[in-house]
Amino acid sequence: MRPLAHYLLMTALPLSLLGAAASYANDVELPSTMAWTAYGTNSSGYAQAVAIGNMLQNNYGSSVRILPGDNDVSRMTPLKQGRVDLCACGIASYYGVEGVMMFADRDWGPQPLRVITTSTASFGLSLAVAGDLEIETPADLAGKRIAYIRGDDALNKGTEAYLAFGGLTWDDVERVDYPGYGRSFDGIIAGDVDASFTTTVTPPAQQLASSRRGISWPVLAPDDEAGWERMMTVAPYFRPHEVTAGAGGINADNPIPSASYPYPIVVANHDLEDNVAYGLIKAMQENYDDYKNNAPGAVGYALEYQDMQWVVPFHDAVVEYYKEIDVWTDEMQAHQDHLVERQKVLLDAWEQFIQDAPSDDDAFASEWMAARATALTAANFDAIFE
């Protein structure tokens, strides 16, 4: 297991991996129309995309058409097919880059995605725990009944990561399966299960908080290096986060130390035109005040909330913009190079594997994961998701 610092300061690789840096005009140049996919129309991600689209229309005459998708497949398929320019996605975009879970499938495999920008707002992502259990840390969940949502890899991986923070696995708790996320919260309120993964601001969390059981959120101490290392080994996209909005009385005056990761994650294919990627990040940063208050969570696009050393590489033109405004460091470049090289290893491994892949779906997934791990390990990368 590697130290936490490994995830924050990656080993430097040659800058030549990114190729020659392009030159960009100072002016924002965007196409007259763009298409994005986003979460459903009642989501904060969709509302943020609308707010950003209005800013682009008002300031640059660039019209944004937003296609809502109810699940990861419907959001990411148009991007894979080149029918949209961007996806305001969730953490499934990272799973896509890694070629795991639903992407360990012959129709998918590793996706060559690049980040344009992300939003990290005041809420956290955590296990919501029944308040009558007096749970203070993830370690206190040993022996408790924990919800497992069938068919939702992201929620279950989040639960697994929280358990890992406390030195636990699914074997240390009682797993209770549910067919959907909302049903699991009905189960907590009814006393049939004790915890389920969510964001701190969702309506189900608010409903639990107002129920007879109440709600609590396990504390993740920022200085618990061993706990964070265990958590990030399971799900390296989590980051320490002081949560200032959430059910159960969380606010700026009563924050809790917890965890989060960006949502939405605005991604494009690696070959999105440079002028579009550059124009988008510049427009969003220079006109931040025009949309930050026009949708819940939109404040999270501020420069100060951008994680320059996260788990998905930036588009090259976005890197160029950050260099121009003098916020890009040698450490960030080394990290970017590391991620780009990792992506190349995964794509090469997939291309080789798919040539003689088994026809059986289960065998396909298991053998791909084995081939993936072998290729990453041989290139001195952490396999993750083995």
N, C-alpha and C positions, 0 to 999 in steps of 0.2 A: 504494500500500500504506500502511495506516495504522500508526502506532506502537503498540507493545505496550500503552502506557497507555490507548489507545482501548478496549481490551477490558476494562480494569479500572475505568475511570471514564468511563462513557458520558455523552454530552451530556444535560443536564437538559431535561425536558419538563414541561409543566404537571401539577401533582398532580391536577388535575381528571380526568385520564384514568382514574384508578382509581375515580372516583365518591366519594360520601360514605362515610367510614369507618363501619363497623358497630360496634355495641356488643355485647360478649359477656359472658356471665355468667362469674364466676370459676370455677365448678364445671365439670368435664368432663361433657358430656352426649353420649353416643354411642348409636346405635341398638342394639337387642338383638342383631341379627345384621348382619354385613357380609360381602361377598364380594370377594376379591382374586384377581388372577391373578399368577403368578410363574413363574420358570424351573422346569425339571423337578425331580422329587423328590430327585435326587442332587446338586442345586446348593446353593451357599451362600446364594443368594438365597431359595430355598424354605425353607431352615433358618431364616434370619433372619425370614421372614414368620411361620413357626410360633412362634418365640420371642416375637415382638411380639404375636401373637394370644393366646398363653398369658398374657402380662402383662395384656392388655386384658380377658380373661375373668376372671382372678383379682382384678383391682383394680376393674373396672367392670361385670362381668357381661355384657360385649359379646362375642359369639361371632363368630369370624372363620373363614369357609370359604375355603380356598385352592385355586384351580384351577390345576394345573400346565400349562404350555404348552411344547412342544418348540421352537417358533420364534416369531419376532416377530409373525407373523400370528395365531397361536393365542393369544398373550398379549394382543395389543392389540385384536383384534376384539370380544371381550366388553365392553371398556371403551367402544369406539366405539358399540356397540349399547345401552349403558346397562344391561347385565346384571350388571356388577360395579361396585363403588365405586372401586376402586383397582387399579393395576398396579405391582408391584415389577419394573420394567422395566430394560432395559439402555439403551445409547446410541441404540437405535432410537427411543426416545421423542423424542429431539431431532430425528432425521430426520423423524419424524411432524409435529412442530411446524413444521418448515421445508417440508414437502411435497416431499421429494426422495427419490431412490433408489426403494425399493419403494413409497413413498407418492406418487410422481409417476404415479399410476394413477387411472383414473376412479372406482374404488371407494373411494379414500382422499382424496387431497389433503391440505392442511394441517389438522392436528388441534389443536383449542383446549385443549391440555393445560396444567396448572399443577402445579408441584412442591409436594408436602407436606413431604418430607424426603429426604435422600440419605445414603448411607454411603460414606465414603472411608477405607479401612483401610490397613494397613501394606504391602500389596503394590503393585506398579506394573504398568503396561501398557506393553509394550515389544516390540521385536524380539528374539527369542531367536536368538543367533548361535552357530554351531559354534565351540567354544573353541579349535580348532586353527588359526584364521585370524588371531588376534591383532588383532581389531577393537576399537578403543578408542572411536571416535565414529561417528555416522552417516555422516560424510563418507568414512570408510574403506570403506564398502560399495560404492563405485563399482566396477563391473565384476563384482560378486559375483552369485551365483544366489539370487534372492529368490522365496519362495513367494507365489503368488496363488491364493486360495481361491475357486473358482467358486461364485457365489450367496451369498457372505458379504460384503456391503457394509461392515459395521463393521470386520471384520478388515483388509480391503484398504485402507480409508480410514486405518486406524491405521498400516499400513505406509507408505502414501503420505506421511503426516504425518511419520514418522520420516525418510524420505528427504529431505523438504523441509527438515527441521532441518539436515541436512548439505549443503544446496544441490543436492540430487539430485532426479531424477524417475525414473519407470519406464524412460525412455529411456536412463538412465545405468547400468542394471543389466540382468541377464539374468532375465527373468520366467519362472518355471516354474509352470505351472498344476497344481492339485490338486483333486480332487473333494470333499475334506473336510479339515477342520482337522487331525485326527489323522494322516491320511496324509502331510501335509506334514512332520510330525516324524519319521515313519518314513523319509521321504526324506532328512532331514538326517542321521539316524543312518547311513543307507546310503551317504551321500556323494553323493547326487544333487542336493542343493540346500543352501544355506548358512544361510538364516535364514527365520523365520516369526513372525508376530505372535501374542502371547499375553499372559496375565498371568504374573507372575513365580512364582506358586505352583502352577500347574497340574501334574497328573501327567505330561503329555507333556514339560513343561520338566524335571521331576525325572528322567524317563527319559533325556532327552538329557544331562543333567548327569552321569549315571552311565555313559554310553556312552564308547567309546574317543575320540570327538571332544570330549566335554566341552561346556561351555556358557559363553557370555559375554554381557554385556548392554552395549550402547553407552551411554556416559555422556553426559548432557545437562547441560552446565554451566549452572547457574542464572543466571549473569551474561552468557550469550551472547544478548544482546538480539536480534541479527539472526536467529539460529537460531530463537528462540522466536517471533519475528514471522512467519517463514516457516511454521513448524509450525502456528501458530494461524490463519494465513490459509487453510490447507487444512482444519484441524479445530479450530475455536475452543473446543471443549470440553475440550481438554487443559490441564493445569496442572502447573507444576513440583512435584515430589514427591520427598522423601527416602524411598527404599524401604528398609524394614527387615525384609522377609520375602521369601524367594525361593530358587529353586534355585541351586546353585553357591556356596553359603556366604554368601548375603546374610542378615544378621541385624542386631540393634540395635548390635552392636559392629563390624559391617562393612557399613554402609549404602552405597547408591550413589545419586548424583543422577540422577533419571530423571523420568518423567512418569506421571500418572494422571488418571482422571476418575471420578466417582462410579459405584458399583455396589453395590446396586441404586439406581435412581432411582424413588422412590415418587411416582407421578403420579396425578392425577385429572382429569376433565374440568373446565373452568372453572366449570361450574354445580353442582359438588358443593355440597351444603348447607353453609352457613357453620359451623353448629354442629358438623358432622362433621369438617370440616377443622381447625377450631380445637381441638376436643376431641382429635383425633389428635396434633397437634404438641405440645399441652400435656402429654398423657399420656405421650408418648414421651420428652419432655425431663425431666419431673418424676419419672418412674419408670425412668429410664435404668439405674440399678443393678440393676433387677429382671430385665433381659434382656441386658445387655451381654456377659455371659460365657456365654450359652446357645446361641450359634451362631457359627461362624467369620465374622469380619468385622463382627459386630454392634457392636463398640466404635466403629465409624466413624460412628454416629448421634449422637455427642456434639456438643454445641453448638459446640465449638471446631473441629470438622471440617466445619461447614456453610459452604458457599461462598455468601455472600449476593449475589454479583455474578457468577453463572454465566450460562448461555446459554438457560435456560428460565425464564419468570417464575414466581414463587410464587403460590399461591392467596391471594386477598385476606385471608382469615381468618388465614392463616399470618403474613402481614405484620403484621396487627393484634397477634398474639401477640408477635412480636419487638419491636414498639413497646412493648407492656406491660412486657416485661422489660428494656427500655432498651438494646437492642443494635442497633436499626435507626437508620441515619444518613441524612442528606440525600443523600449520594452513593449509598447503596443505593436510596433512593427514586427518584432520577433514573434509575438503571440499570433498576429495575423498570418505570418508566413507559416507558422506551425499548423494553423487550422487549414490553410489552403493546401498544404502538403498532405495533411490527413485526408482531406476530401479527395485528393488525387489518388491516394492509396485505395480508398474505398471504391471509387469509380473504376479503377483498373482491376481491382479484385472482382467486382461485379461483372465486368465485361468478360473476364476469363471464366468465371463460374457459369454464366448463363449459356455458354457455348455447349456445355455438356451436362446441364442441370437435370435432375430427376423429374419425371412427369408427375409423380405423386405430390400433392400439395404439402402434406405434412413433412415428407422427406425433403422437399424443396427448401422449406423454411429452416429445418434443423441443419441441413448440410450447408446452406448459405451462411447461417450464423457461425458454423465451425470454420468455414473458409474465410469469413470476415475476420474472426478472431485471429486466425493464423496469419493473415496478411498484415493486420495491424501490429501484432506482436513482433513479427519479423522486421517491421519498419520502426520499432521502438516506440510505438504508441500504446496507450492503455486501450484494451479491447472494449471495456464497459459493456453491459447488457449480455455478457456471455451466458 
